Structures are given as C-alpha cells and as structure tokens.
C-alpha cells in the first residue's frame, strides 16, 4: 500500500498573509497524470518529465562545452585531497590553496578514479556531464519545493524552468565546478529544510544539516545558510517555551542539525581533518579578505575589482537574467514584504509562509554582506549565483498570487512566451549561453563587447581550436594567444591526436592568433578574422591569420598604436590599453614608449600588465637590475609563477650573482620539477661559476626531461 504523502494542506483563510493552495494533491491544474501504481509520484511527474527531457539534451550536447580558465585549478584540490585520503600524501597541507573546500572536487576525482579515466578528454567530459546532472537534480528539488509550498504543478514546472532556462547558469552548469555545485546544494538544502520544518523531527533536521554541511565543504559561504536555518529553529524553540511546551524536541532538532552540519563539512573537506577548527578559521579569514587584483569592464570602463561600486552586482543581475523572471522575482519580494507587514505573526510561526522569510534572508543576506564588507566580486555575478534559487522561489510567490486572479490566463501565456524566447536564444547560441544579456541593455553592433566582460572564462577556445584542426588537417598548428592558459586548457578536451599538433608560441613564430577579447574590448587592426563567434551582435572569439610580411606587420602595429592612443585619450586610466599599447611599441622597437606605457599600466593596476614581459624589455636593453626589481614585484603578485623565478635567475646570471641565480632557479624547480628551462639555466649558472660537476649534473637532468625519462 502506498504511503500517504506527508504534505499539509495550506489553510485557505481570509488572512492576506496566507499562501492559497490551488487544489488538493494530485488534482492540480485540471489534469491527472494517472500514476495509479505510484500515487505519491503523480504530483511530481511534470518535474520528472522535464528532468528527463533536459537530461537527454545534456547527453546529446555535453561534449560541446570547452574548459574554462579555472577548471584545471579547481581539479587540483580534489587530486590533493584524494591523495591524502587514499594514499596518505601530505601535499594537501603543503601546497598553496585558494581556501575553498574540496567537497565537490573530491567527489569528481573519486568518480574519475573509479571509472578508470586517465586521458584528460575523458576526465573533463565526465566532469561536465556530472556537474550538469547535479544542476538538473537541483532544479527537480526546486520543483518539489514549490509544489509542496503551493500544490500547483504549473507553478512547480515554472520554477524548474526558471532555473534551467537561465542561460548563463545553464552554460556554467557544464564547466563551472565551483559556483554551480554550491548553488545546487543550496537549492537542495532549501527543499529539504521546508520538509524538516513541516515534520519538526530530529531525523529530518539531521538530513538538512548534512546537506548544508556538504554545501559548506564546497564554498564556505554555506555557513550563512546554516545560520539562517538555525535562527528560525531557535525561534521555534523560544515560541514553544512561551507556550509552556517541553523544549526537548526543539533542542534535539538543533542538535541533529548541528551534528549533521559538522559531520559532512568535516567529511567532505579533508583539509580540516588535521586541525578542524584552526584550518576552518584560517580558510574563513582568508576568503573574507580575498582580494582579486584584476580589473573588470563595466559600462565601457575598466575598474579595479577592489574599487568597484556597490552597484556592480545589481547591474549584472538585472541585465543577465530573463526579463519576466526578474519582474516576477522583484514583485514577489515586494508582495512578501507587504504580506509580512500586514501579518507578521503568520510569517514567524512554523508555517509555509515563514519559509519565504528564509528565502528573503538567503537572497539579501549574501548581497548585503558583499556590499557592506566591500568584498571583491568579478566576472559578472558568478560568486553570488547561489542567490538565484531563493529569487526564483520569491518569483513563484508572485506568480501564485496572480494565478488566483482574473489574470491567470494572461500570466500563464506570458510565462510560456518567456520560456519560448529563452529557449530560442539558447538553441541559436549553443554552446555560448554564458554570454546572455536581456533587453534591459542594448544589443547594437559590438556594444556588449565594448561595455561588458563577455566570454571571460575562455571555454569558446575549444571551438577556435576545432576550426584550426579542420582547416589545417596535418602538421603542427602554431598559435599565439594573449592568455596561453586558455589554449592549453582547451587542448585537454580535444582528442589526443589533435592535441599533439597544437603548439603555443610567440606571435613572431605563430601562424594564427586567437582571442576571446578578455581585457581587450577594442578592435584588432589588420585583416578580417578567419573565424569568429558572435552572440547578440558582439564578437566573443576570433581567430586571425598571423601576418608575416614585415611591411604589413609594421602597418598593423602602427594602426594598433593609433587605435589604442584614442582609447587612452577617452579614458586615461585604462590600464589594459596602456599595457597593450606598450606591447605594440615594444614590437615596433620603440622601447622608451613601451616602458612608459607599461609602467603606467603597472601604476594603475599591477594585474593589468604581465610584469615578466616588462622585465623582458629591460633584459633586452641590458638593464638587468631593473629587470630583477620587476621580477621581485611579479613574485609578490604570484609567488608560484615558475617563469618569474626562471627569468630572475637569467638576470642574476648576467650580473654575475650566481648564488642568487641558483636560488631563483631552484625555486622554479620546486614549483615545477619538470621545467626544462630551469635545469638548462642552472647548468649554465654553475658553468659560469666554474662548478663543472654541478653544471654536468643539471645538464644530464635536462636531457632526461627532454627524453621524457623519470628524474
């Protein structure tokens, strides 16, 4: 006999603070799906069908997405945690970390090992599919939650679609293994929190604690969700005590939640195993004071992330989500606040209405903390993606109210129109939905590229590389790029034979130049791009054929200088324009002008200029001591850059400071034990210092690396 579904009917009273149920369970929206064998599943069948549909879509399309900038970096803590848990390696505690938890990354690495995946293509394809699967599960959890709140299949289906058909989130659900999994766990935790408050049993709160603990093992911001849930649990405790009820049950609920939270937080984050409290506090402190030193493009102006105005998040949130969902969510917020003011007692009692105070807190709490604490966010609003599901739940509140008016049919039609319009965009711009902008901002020719960060994570490089592989069917493909890591990352997801043909090199040696316009919203002079990708009339990726004619090269550089000079005139503090015009002057042999603009970029924002390149200019002019000073600055910004220490060693060799050269080059080897250039230069250093034995030793090691032997 099937269990009776444990959903309490919402009281349809005259109080304006009440949520009104549409119809009894199983009969909502005038259709019965007829699951006679599984009546408990009948209300959830639309969500299950939507889940199945989008799972099929994912299965067909997951191979289309490239690898973003951070993805290999995110996998690294998972590898370190796995090696510690299963092999006893201590590298987890010795390696520099970004202080994020490894809960999700460790799970992915376990999948990787269990499935026996060794090739990078197989590994990253698995990661993309699994992450999207979790995203779809979280959307199903949102369906479940909205149905339990409103008993309305249409409304629950809209909640599912509002999450899945958010184009940016959908694209990120394949290649973003940091922000999306945390958002998913917040959604799932909120779904089970509603059940726990309804059942009011320790076992239910234990499950919620486990879910919130696991979310916190992915991103430490989960602590805020834990505090919000605990706050309302304490309210229930106090309310019960005022009614002279025995507090044991509420205390057991709180204890169960805390035990579950701590247990899965600890289990999912091996970095805490040695010193749970100290390491947690250190990570929390480090992330609270995290300072990304780059600049972001917002409204056509580059602004250092540390100096962004409080409007940064609201701007991005308003221009990068579908319009109808935004209107519904903001109207829902207003309606909830009005209902709360009218009947505050209803919202503080343990009712479904009270859930919407939780969603208000989950939405505004993180946003206000970012604004008031001046936390650094960048790359649109991805650090706050987890506030979107609570926003969807408040949008559902508004839509529910409207469905009980004479405008019901109009509301349903408008929702279907938004679903259709968003689907059309996603299909036409697959797999680049991360560049979605709504019509609250203009879509004129290249206007988005010149005003906002677009394809900042570089996953579209996969398509650029695939174009070149098709165009050049045999032999090496030599590529130059402003951010070589984006090429090397996306090489990982190509078939091995294609991967081996791609060579990242200097522009003078390259046959092609590829760019995603990150930090370069300006047009590139010269010939038209051989291949490009555009979204909403703005180019997000281009592949250019490198010019080899010296006369045309000089003309191109002069045109670049002229264009960037205009950009600097209109915005003298454009650090990236200064850095790029500095590069153009350098390649044109105008070293003094090059140094001036690079130094200006360095003053405006150290992260805007590759200091190694500037040091290389001084090195080329035999100004070695100045080059050494710049390398020291580069080390302060990025102490794990193997190239910086290698270049520093070369400079020390030229000024005959061999001990310092050895120190710098040994540091490079510590960072990357297989970095060939460091071994070669160490051999040169010892040879110059007259130490023949050590010179021979490192020459031999260099030859072994070249031959692919183990050291």
C-alpha positions in Angstrom: 0.0 0.0 0.0 1.5 3.4 -1.0 2.3 5.8 1.8 0.1 8.8 2.1 2.0 11.9 1.1 3.1 14.0 4.0 2.1 17.4 2.8 -0.1 19.5 5.0 -2.8 21.4 3.2 -2.3 25.2 3.4 -5.2 26.9 5.2 -7.2 28.9 2.8 -8.2 31.6 5.3 -9.1 35.2 4.9 -5.7 36.3 6.2 -3.8 38.1 3.5 -0.5 36.6 4.7 -1.6 33.1 3.7 -0.5 31.1 0.7 -3.6 29.8 -1.0 -3.5 26.2 -2.3 -4.8 25.7 -5.8 -6.4 22.3 -5.5 -5.9 19.1 -3.4 -2.8 17.0 -4.1 -3.0 15.0 -7.3 -5.6 17.1 -8.9 -3.9 20.4 -9.6 -4.3 22.3 -12.8 -7.3 20.2 -14.0 -5.3 17.2 -15.2 -4.5 13.9 -13.6 -1.5 12.1 -14.8 -2.9 8.8 -13.7 0.0 7.1 -12.0 -2.3 4.6 -10.3 0.6 2.4 -9.2 2.6 5.3 -7.7 0.1 7.9 -6.5 2.8 9.6 -4.4 4.7 10.4 -7.6 1.8 11.7 -9.5 2.2 15.3 -8.5 5.8 15.3 -9.4 5.6 13.7 -12.8 5.9 17.0 -14.8 9.1 17.7 -12.9 10.4 14.2 -13.7 9.5 14.6 -17.3 11.3 17.9 -17.5 14.3 16.4 -15.8 14.3 13.5 -18.3 14.0 15.9 -21.3 16.9 18.1 -20.2 19.0 15.0 -19.3 18.6 13.9 -22.9 19.6 17.3 -24.1 22.7 17.2 -21.8 23.6 13.8 -23.1 23.5 15.0 -26.7 25.3 18.3 -26.1 27.7 18.0 -23.1 30.7 17.4 -25.4 30.2 20.8 -27.0 31.5 22.8 -24.0 35.1 23.8 -23.6 37.2 24.1 -20.5 37.1 27.4 -18.5 40.0 29.2 -17.0 39.6 27.9 -13.5 38.6 24.3 -14.2 42.0 22.6 -14.0 42.8 24.8 -11.0 39.6 23.6 -9.3 40.5 19.9 -10.0 43.9 20.3 -8.3 42.5 20.4 -4.7 40.4 17.4 -5.5 43.5 15.5 -6.5 45.5 16.6 -3.4 42.5 15.6 -1.2 42.2 12.2 -2.9 45.9 11.5 -2.5 45.7 12.4 1.2 42.6 10.4 1.9 43.6 7.2 0.0 47.4 7.4 -0.3 48.4 9.3 2.8 50.2 12.1 0.8 50.8 15.3 2.8 50.9 17.6 -0.2 47.4 18.8 0.6 48.9 20.7 3.6 52.0 22.0 1.8 50.5 23.3 -1.4 49.2 26.9 -1.8 45.4 26.8 -1.9 42.5 29.2 -2.7 40.9 28.1 0.6 37.8 26.8 -1.0 36.5 23.4 0.2 37.2 20.3 -1.9 33.8 18.6 -1.2 32.7 18.5 -4.8 36.1 18.3 -6.4 37.0 15.2 -4.3 33.7 13.6 -5.4 34.6 14.2 -9.1 38.1 12.8 -8.6 36.6 9.7 -6.9 34.4 9.2 -10.0 37.4 9.7 -12.2 39.4 7.0 -10.4 36.5 4.5 -10.0 35.8 4.9 -13.7 39.5 4.4 -14.6 39.7 7.6 -16.6 43.2 8.7 -17.4 43.0 10.8 -20.6 42.2 14.4 -20.0 39.4 14.5 -22.6 37.6 11.7 -20.8 38.1 13.3 -17.4 36.8 16.7 -18.4 33.8 15.3 -20.3 32.8 13.3 -17.3 33.1 16.4 -15.1 30.9 18.4 -17.4 28.2 15.7 -17.6 28.2 15.1 -13.8 28.0 18.8 -12.9 25.1 19.3 -15.3 23.4 16.3 -13.8 23.7 17.8 -10.3 22.2 21.1 -11.8 19.2 19.2 -13.1 18.7 17.4 -9.8 18.7 20.8 -8.0 16.1 22.0 -10.5 14.0 19.0 -9.7 14.4 19.8 -6.0 13.1 23.3 -6.8 10.1 21.7 -8.4 9.5 19.6 -5.4 9.8 22.5 -3.0 7.4 24.8 -5.0 4.9 22.0 -5.3 5.0 21.4 -1.6 4.5 25.1 -0.9 1.7 25.8 -3.5 0.3 22.4 -4.6 0.5 23.6 -8.2 2.1 21.6 -11.0 2.2 24.6 -13.4 4.0 26.8 -10.8 6.4 24.0 -9.8 7.2 23.5 -13.5 7.9 27.2 -13.9 10.3 27.1 -11.0 12.1 24.2 -12.7 12.3 26.1 -16.0 13.3 29.4 -14.4 16.4 27.7 -13.1 17.3 25.5 -16.1 16.4 28.2 -18.6 18.6 30.8 -17.1 21.1 30.8 -20.0 24.2 31.8 -18.0 23.6 29.3 -15.3 22.8 26.6 -17.8 26.2 27.1 -19.6 28.1 27.3 -16.4 26.4 24.1 -15.2 28.8 22.2 -17.5 32.2 23.9 -16.9 31.9 25.7 -13.6 32.6 23.2 -10.9 32.8 25.8 -8.1 29.9 28.2 -8.2 27.2 25.9 -9.7 27.6 22.9 -7.4 27.3 25.3 -4.4 24.2 26.9 -5.9 22.8 23.4 -6.4 23.4 22.3 -2.9 21.8 25.5 -1.5 18.7 24.7 -3.6 18.5 21.1 -2.4 19.1 22.1 1.2 16.2 24.7 1.0 13.9 22.0 -0.4 14.6 19.6 2.5 14.6 22.5 5.0 10.9 23.1 4.2 10.2 19.4 4.8 12.1 19.4 8.0 10.3 22.5 9.4 7.0 20.8 8.4 7.8 17.5 10.0 9.6 19.0 13.0 11.6 15.8 13.7 15.3 15.4 14.5 15.9 12.9 11.7 14.6 15.5 9.1 16.9 18.2 10.5 19.8 15.8 10.5 19.4 15.4 6.7 19.2 19.2 6.3 22.4 19.6 8.4 24.2 17.1 6.2 23.1 18.9 3.1 24.2 22.3 4.4 27.4 20.9 5.7 28.2 19.4 2.3 27.4 22.8 0.7 29.8 24.5 3.1 32.5 21.9 2.1 32.2 23.3 -1.4 32.1 27.0 -0.5 32.4 28.4 3.0 29.5 30.8 2.4 27.3 27.9 3.3 27.9 29.0 6.9 25.4 31.8 6.2 22.7 29.4 5.2 23.4 27.3 8.3 23.0 30.5 10.5 19.7 31.4 8.8 18.2 28.0 9.4 19.4 27.9 13.0 17.9 31.3 13.6 14.4 30.1 12.7 15.0 26.8 14.7 15.8 29.0 17.7 12.6 31.0 17.1 10.6 27.7 17.2 12.4 26.8 20.5 11.5 30.1 22.1 7.9 30.0 20.8 7.5 26.6 22.3 8.9 27.6 25.6 6.5 30.6 25.7 3.6 28.1 25.2 4.9 26.1 28.2 5.9 23.2 25.8 8.8 21.0 26.7 11.9 22.1 24.8 13.4 18.7 24.3 12.2 18.1 20.8 13.4 21.5 19.5 16.7 21.1 21.3 17.1 17.7 19.6 16.3 19.3 16.3 19.0 21.8 16.8 21.5 19.2 17.9 20.7 16.9 15.0 21.1 19.8 12.5 24.5 20.8 14.1 25.7 17.2 14.2 24.8 16.7 10.5 26.4 20.0 9.5 29.7 19.4 11.2 29.8 15.7 10.2 29.5 16.3 6.4 31.5 19.5 6.5 34.4 17.6 8.0 34.0 14.5 5.9 33.8 16.5 2.6 36.8 18.7 3.4 39.9 16.7 4.1 41.9 19.8 4.7 40.1 20.1 8.0 41.0 16.6 9.2 44.2 17.5 10.9 43.2 20.8 12.6 39.4 21.1 12.1 38.8 24.4 14.0 42.1 26.2 13.2 42.0 25.3 9.5 38.4 26.3 9.2 39.0 29.6 10.8 42.1 30.2 8.6 40.1 29.4 5.4 37.2 31.6 6.5 39.6 34.5 7.3 41.5 34.1 4.0 38.3 34.1 1.9 36.8 37.0 3.9 39.8 39.2 3.0 40.3 37.8 -0.5 41.5 40.5 -2.9 41.5 39.8 -6.7 43.8 42.4 -8.2 42.5 42.5 -11.7 40.2 45.0 -13.4 36.8 44.4 -14.9 35.0 46.1 -17.7 31.7 47.6 -16.7 29.7 50.2 -18.7 32.7 50.7 -21.0 35.3 51.4 -18.3 37.9 49.2 -16.7 37.6 49.4 -12.9 39.9 47.6 -10.5 37.9 44.9 -8.7 38.9 46.4 -5.4 37.3 49.7 -6.3 34.0 48.5 -7.8 30.9 50.4 -6.7 28.1 48.6 -4.8 26.0 48.7 -8.0 28.2 46.1 -9.7 26.1 43.1 -8.6 22.7 44.7 -9.1 23.7 45.9 -12.6 24.8 42.4 -13.7 21.8 40.7 -12.1 19.4 43.0 -13.9 21.0 42.7 -17.3 21.8 39.0 -17.4 18.6 37.2 -16.4 15.4 36.8 -18.4 13.2 39.8 -18.0 9.9 38.1 -16.9 11.7 36.1 -14.2 13.3 39.4 -12.9 9.9 41.2 -12.9 8.2 38.3 -11.1 11.0 37.9 -8.6 11.1 41.6 -7.7 7.3 41.7 -7.5 7.4 38.7 -5.2 9.8 40.4 -2.9 7.6 43.4 -2.6 4.5 41.2 -2.1 6.2 39.1 0.6 7.3 42.2 2.5 3.8 43.7 2.3 2.1 40.5 3.5 4.7 40.3 6.3 4.0 43.8 7.4 0.2 43.1 7.4 0.5 39.8 9.3 4.0 39.4 10.9 2.8 36.7 13.3 1.9 34.4 10.4 5.4 34.6 9.0 7.1 33.9 12.3 5.1 30.8 13.1 6.3 27.5 11.7 4.2 27.7 8.5 5.0 27.6 4.8 4.6 31.4 4.9 7.6 31.5 7.2 9.7 29.8 4.5 9.6 33.0 2.5 11.4 34.9 5.2 14.2 32.3 4.8 14.3 32.9 1.1 14.4 36.7 1.7 17.3 36.2 4.0 19.1 33.8 1.6 18.8 36.4 -1.2 19.5 39.7 0.6 21.9 38.4 3.3 24.8 37.5 0.9 24.3 40.6 -1.3 24.3 43.0 1.7 27.4 41.2 3.2 29.2 41.7 -0.1 28.2 45.4 -0.3 28.8 46.3 3.3 32.0 44.4 3.7 33.3 45.6 0.3 34.0 42.0 -0.7 35.7 41.6 -4.1 33.5 40.0 -6.8 34.2 40.0 -10.5 33.4 38.1 -13.7 29.7 39.1 -13.8 27.9 37.8 -10.6 29.0 34.2 -10.6 30.2 34.4 -7.0 26.6 35.1 -6.0 24.8 32.6 -8.3 23.5 30.8 -5.2 21.1 33.7 -4.5 19.2 33.0 -7.7 17.2 29.9 -6.5 15.8 31.9 -3.5 14.9 34.7 -6.0 13.0 32.1 -8.1 11.1 30.9 -5.1 10.0 34.5 -4.4 9.0 34.9 -8.1 6.9 31.8 -7.6 5.1 33.6 -4.7 4.1 36.4 -7.0 3.0 34.1 -9.8 1.0 32.1 -7.4 -0.8 35.2 -6.3 -1.5 36.2 -9.9 -2.8 32.8 -10.7 -5.7 33.4 -8.2 -6.8 36.5 -10.0 -8.7 37.1 -13.3 -5.3 37.5 -14.9 -4.5 33.8 -14.6 -4.6 33.0 -18.3 -2.5 36.1 -19.2 0.1 35.2 -16.6 0.4 31.7 -18.0 0.7 33.0 -21.5 3.4 35.4 -20.5 5.4 32.6 -18.8 5.1 30.4 -21.9 6.3 33.3 -24.1 9.4 33.9 -21.8 10.1 30.1 -21.9 9.9 30.1 -25.7 12.0 33.2 -26.1 14.7 31.9 -23.8 14.7 28.5 -25.4 15.2 30.1 -28.8 18.2 32.1 -27.6 19.8 29.0 -26.0 19.3 26.9 -29.1 20.6 29.6 -31.5 23.6 30.4 -29.4 24.6 27.0 -28.2 27.1 26.4 -26.6 27.8 30.0 -25.7 24.8 30.8 -23.4 27.1 32.2 -20.8 27.1 35.4 -22.8 23.4 36.0 -22.4 22.1 39.6 -21.9 18.5 40.6 -21.7 16.9 43.6 -23.5 17.4 45.9 -20.5 20.7 46.6 -22.2 21.4 47.4 -25.9 22.5 44.8 -28.4 23.9 47.1 -31.0 26.9 46.2 -33.2 29.7 45.2 -30.8 28.2 47.3 -28.0 28.2 44.5 -25.5 31.9 43.7 -26.2 32.9 47.3 -25.7 31.0 47.7 -22.4 31.0 44.4 -20.5 33.0 41.3 -19.9 31.7 38.6 -22.3 33.3 35.2 -22.7 35.8 35.9 -19.9 36.5 32.2 -19.0 37.5 31.2 -22.5 35.6 28.0 -22.9 34.9 29.1 -26.5 38.6 28.4 -27.3 37.5 24.8 -27.9 35.6 25.9 -31.0 38.5 28.0 -32.2 40.9 25.1 -31.9 38.5 22.8 -33.6 38.2 25.2 -36.5 42.0 25.3 -36.9 42.3 21.5 -36.7 39.8 21.2 -39.5 41.5 24.0 -41.5 45.0 22.5 -41.1 44.4 18.7 -41.4 48.0 17.7 -41.0 51.2 19.0 -39.3 51.7 21.4 -36.4 49.4 24.3 -35.7 51.3 27.2 -34.2 49.1 29.5 -32.1 49.7 32.8 -30.3 47.4 34.0 -27.6 47.2 36.8 -25.0 46.3 34.2 -22.4 48.0 31.0 -23.3 46.4 29.1 -20.4 43.1 29.2 -22.3 44.6 27.4 -25.3 46.4 24.8 -23.1 43.2 24.3 -21.0 41.0 23.6 -24.1 43.6 21.4 -25.6 42.9 19.0 -22.7 39.4 18.3 -24.1 40.5 17.6 -27.7 41.3 14.0 -28.9 44.9 13.1 -28.2 46.0 13.2 -31.9 44.6 16.7 -32.4 46.0 17.8 -29.0 49.6 16.9 -30.0 49.5 19.1 -33.1 48.9 22.4 -31.3 51.8 24.5 -30.3 51.5 27.7 -28.3 54.3 30.1 -29.2 55.3 33.7 -29.6 53.4 35.9 -32.2 56.6 36.1 -34.4 56.6 32.3 -34.7 52.9 31.7 -34.8 50.7 31.1 -37.8 47.5 32.1 -36.0 46.3 34.3 -33.3 43.3 33.5 -31.1 41.5 35.8 -28.7 38.3 36.0 -26.6 38.7 39.7 -26.1 39.2 39.5 -22.4 40.7 42.8 -21.2 40.7 43.8 -24.9 37.3 45.3 -25.9 39.0 47.2 -28.8 39.0 46.0 -32.4 42.1 44.3 -33.7 43.6 46.0 -36.8 44.7 44.2 -39.9 42.9 41.6 -41.9 39.4 40.3 -41.1 39.2 37.3 -38.8 39.3 33.9 -40.4 36.9 32.5 -37.9 34.8 34.3 -35.3 31.9 33.6 -32.9 29.3 36.3 -32.2 26.5 36.4 -29.7 23.9 39.2 -29.7 25.9 41.2 -32.3 29.1 41.2 -30.3 32.2 39.1 -31.1 33.3 36.8 -28.3 36.0 34.8 -30.1 38.2 35.4 -33.2 40.9 33.5 -35.0 43.3 35.6 -37.1 46.0 34.6 -39.6 49.3 36.0 -38.4 50.8 38.4 -40.9 54.3 37.5 -41.9 55.0 40.4 -44.3 57.3 42.9 -42.4 55.8 45.9 -44.1 52.2 44.9 -43.3 53.3 43.9 -39.8 54.6 47.4 -39.2 51.5 49.0 -40.6 49.4 46.8 -38.3 51.4 47.8 -35.2 51.1 51.5 -36.1 47.4 51.1 -36.6 47.2 49.4 -33.2 49.1 52.2 -31.6 46.8 54.8 -33.2 43.6 52.9 -32.1 44.9 52.4 -28.5 46.0 56.0 -28.3 42.4 57.1 -29.0 41.2 54.7 -26.3 43.7 56.3 -23.8 42.6 59.8 -24.7 39.0 58.9 -23.9 40.0 57.0 -20.8 43.5 57.9 -19.5 43.1 55.3 -16.7 42.5 52.4 -19.0 45.2 50.1 -17.6 44.8 47.4 -20.3 45.0 50.0 -23.1 48.3 51.2 -21.6 49.6 47.6 -21.3 48.6 46.7 -24.9 50.0 49.8 -26.5 53.2 49.1 -24.5 53.4 45.7 -26.2 52.8 47.3 -29.6 55.6 49.9 -29.0 57.9 47.2 -27.9 57.3 45.1 -31.1 57.8 48.3 -33.1 61.2 48.9 -31.5 60.1 52.0 -29.6 61.4 50.8 -26.2 61.1 54.1 -24.2 57.5 54.5 -25.2 56.9 50.8 -24.4 58.4 51.2 -20.9 56.4 54.4 -20.2 53.0 52.8 -21.0 53.8 49.5 -19.2 54.9 51.4 -16.1 51.7 53.5 -16.3 49.7 50.3 -16.5 51.6 48.9 -13.5 50.7 52.1 -11.5 47.1 51.8 -12.4 46.7 48.1 -11.7 49.6 45.7 -11.3 47.4 42.8 -12.6 46.9 44.5 -15.9 50.4 44.0 -17.2 52.4 40.9 -17.4 55.4 42.1 -15.4 57.5 39.3 -16.8 57.1 40.9 -20.2 58.1 44.3 -18.9 61.1 42.7 -17.2 61.9 41.1 -20.5 62.1 44.6 -22.1 64.6 45.7 -19.6 66.5 42.5 -20.0 66.6 43.1 -23.8 68.0 46.6 -23.1 70.6 45.1 -20.8 69.1 46.9 -17.8 69.3 43.8 -15.6 69.0 45.3 -12.2 65.7 47.0 -13.1 64.5 43.7 -14.6 65.3 41.9 -11.3 63.3 44.5 -9.4 60.3 43.9 -11.7 60.7 40.1 -11.2 60.6 40.6 -7.4 57.3 42.6 -7.9 55.9 39.8 -10.0 56.8 37.2 -7.3 54.8 39.3 -4.8 51.8 39.1 -7.0 52.2 35.5 -8.0 54.7 33.6 -5.8 54.1 30.3 -7.7 55.0 31.6 -11.2 57.8 29.4 -12.5 58.6 31.8 -15.4 59.2 34.7 -13.0 61.9 32.8 -11.0 63.5 31.5 -14.2 63.7 35.0 -15.7 65.0 36.3 -12.4 67.7 33.6 -12.5 68.7 34.7 -16.0 69.1 38.3 -14.9 71.3 37.3 -11.9 73.5 35.3 -14.3 74.1 38.4 -16.4 75.2 40.4 -13.4 77.4 37.5 -12.1 75.3 37.0 -8.9 75.5 33.2 -9.3 74.3 32.3 -5.7 71.2 34.4 -6.3 70.7 32.8 -9.7 70.9 29.3 -8.2 68.4 30.3 -5.5 65.9 31.7 -8.1 66.2 28.7 -10.4 65.9 26.2 -7.6 62.7 27.9 -6.6 61.5 27.4 -10.2 62.3 23.7 -9.9 60.4 23.4 -6.6 57.3 24.9 -8.3 57.6 22.6 -11.4 60.2 19.8 -11.0 60.0 19.2 -14.8 60.5 22.7 -16.0 63.2 22.2 -18.6 64.4 25.8 -18.9 65.2 26.0 -15.2 67.5 23.0 -15.5 69.2 24.4 -18.6 69.8 27.7 -16.9 71.1 26.1 -13.7 73.6 24.2 -15.7 74.6 27.5 -17.4 74.9 29.2 -13.9 77.2 26.5 -12.5 79.3 26.5 -15.7 79.7 30.3 -15.4 80.6 30.0 -11.7 83.2 27.3 -12.5 81.4 24.4 -10.8 81.8 21.8 -13.6 80.3 18.9 -11.6 77.0 20.7 -10.8 76.8 22.0 -14.3 77.1 18.5 -15.7 74.5 17.2 -13.2 71.8 19.6 -14.3 72.7 19.2 -18.0 72.1 15.5 -17.5 68.8 16.1 -15.8 67.8 18.5 -18.6 68.5 15.8 -21.2 66.4 13.3 -19.2 63.4 15.7 -19.2 63.8 16.2 -22.9 63.7 12.5 -23.5 60.7 12.1 -21.2 62.6 9.9 -18.7 61.9 9.9 -14.9 64.2 12.1 -12.9 
